[in-house]
Amino acid sequence: MGISLSYSKSKDLAQEITNDSFMKCFDSFKKMDQAPSLKSWLRRITVNTAIDYYRKDKRFQNHLEADGETPVFDEIYAPDQLAFEDILKLLHQLPEDQQLVFNLYEVEGYSHREVADRLEITESSSRVYLTRAKNKLRQLIQHHMKEYAGR
């Protein structure tokens, strides 16, 4: 369920993704020739199911093209005091396209080409969405740290 939560904005949708992932797992388990690592195999199915749900919304129909390289930004220090739940809340504040690209690139380790192929967008759009996601996360973390500094 943790993987599904990182790809969806609601617990209901995450539960639906998780359920569908298990159904796909059980359906294709009989077809497996050799036994892969169950954990990594189920993770891959869950990520692909989340992408399928995202594609159904067709949020990328009006995506933007980038003309050139994306600017490089300095990394900010994210304090160790952020709990997993806080990080998920911050990720859920991102627009869906940015959240999905961020998860695929930074968490799952896909290249921009792979992200673009999976989401049916251009590589430059993938880079733009990632840059925007990182900038927005920096702002959200700074706001979060200022807001909760006195606690």
N, C-alpha and C positions, 0 to 999 in steps of 0.2 A: 504494500500500500504506500510505502514511502516514496517509491519511484513515481507512482501515479500522482501523488500529492505534489511532487515537484513539477509536474507537467500540466496540472490543472489548477483552476482558481477556486474550485469548490470541492468539498468532501464528497458530495453526491456524485459528481463527475469522476472523481478519483476512484470511488467505489465501483462505478460502472466500468471504468477502464480496467481495474483490477479483475473484476468478474469476467470481462471479455477476454482478458489475457489468460486467465486460467482455463476458460473454455477452449481457446485456441491451443493452449498447451496440451490439454487432454485429448483434443481431436487429432493433433499431429503426433502425439507420443507413440501411437501405434505404428506410424510410418517411419520412425527413426531406425536407421540401420545400425548405428552404434550409439552408445550412451554418452552424450556430451555432459559437460558440467551442468547440472540442473540449475544451479544458481545463475550462471551467466546466460544460459539459454532462456530461462524465464525472464531475466532482465531485458534481454534483447526483444523478446516477444512483447513485453510491457511497453518498452520505448516505441516499438513499431505501432502498437495499438494506440498509444497516445498520439502519435503522428497521424494515424488514420482519423482519429476523432477531430484533430485539428484541421485536417484537409476538408472534412465535411463542412466546416464553417466557411471555408474559402475566404479566409481573411487576407490572403496574399494576392487577391485579384488586382488590387491597385497599388502594388509595391513600387518603391522608388528605385531608380537606378543611380549609381554613384559614378561620377566622372573622374576617375583617378584614384589615388590612394587615400585611405582614410588616415586622419591625423592620429598621431601617437600621443597618448595622455599619460601623465605620471600616475603611478599606482598610489592609492591612499592606504593608510594602515587601517585595517579593520580590527578593532580590539577583540581579544579573545573572550570578552564578556558576552558577546552575542551568542545566544542559545540557538539551537537548531530551529526551534519554533519561530524565533525572531527572524532568522534568515529566510525561512519559508514565507513569512508574512511580507517581508520586503520583496522577495521574488514575485509574490502574487500581486504586488502593486505595479509591476511592469505590464505594459501592453502585451497581449498574447503572443504576437509575432516576435517581440524582443525576448520574452521569457523562453519561448521554444528554442530560438537560435542560441541563446545563452546556455540553456541546458544541454543541447546537443553538442555545442562546441566546447564549452568549459567543463561540463560534468562528464559527458559521455566520451569526449575526445575525438569527435568527428572533425574532419578538415572542412574548410569552407566549401570546397567542391562537393564533398559528401552531403553536407547540410543542404546545399543548393539543389542537388539531385533529389534528395528525399522530400524536400518541401516544394519542389518545382518552381524555384526562384533562381535568380542569377547569383553568381559568387559575390559580385559586388554588393548586391542587396543583403546577402548574408553578413558581409563585413559591416555594412551600415547598421543593420539591426543589432549586431553585437556591440559596436561602438556606442550606440544609443543606450543599450541596456546597461553597459558598464558605467556610462555617465550618470544615468538615472539612479543606478544602485549607489554610486558614490554620494549623490545628493541625499538619497533616502537614509543611508548609513549616517551621514553627518547630522541630518535632522533627528534621527533616532537617538544618536549619542547625546545631542544637546538636550533633547526632551527628557531622557532618562538619566542624565548625569547626576542629578541630585538624589537618586534612589539608592 
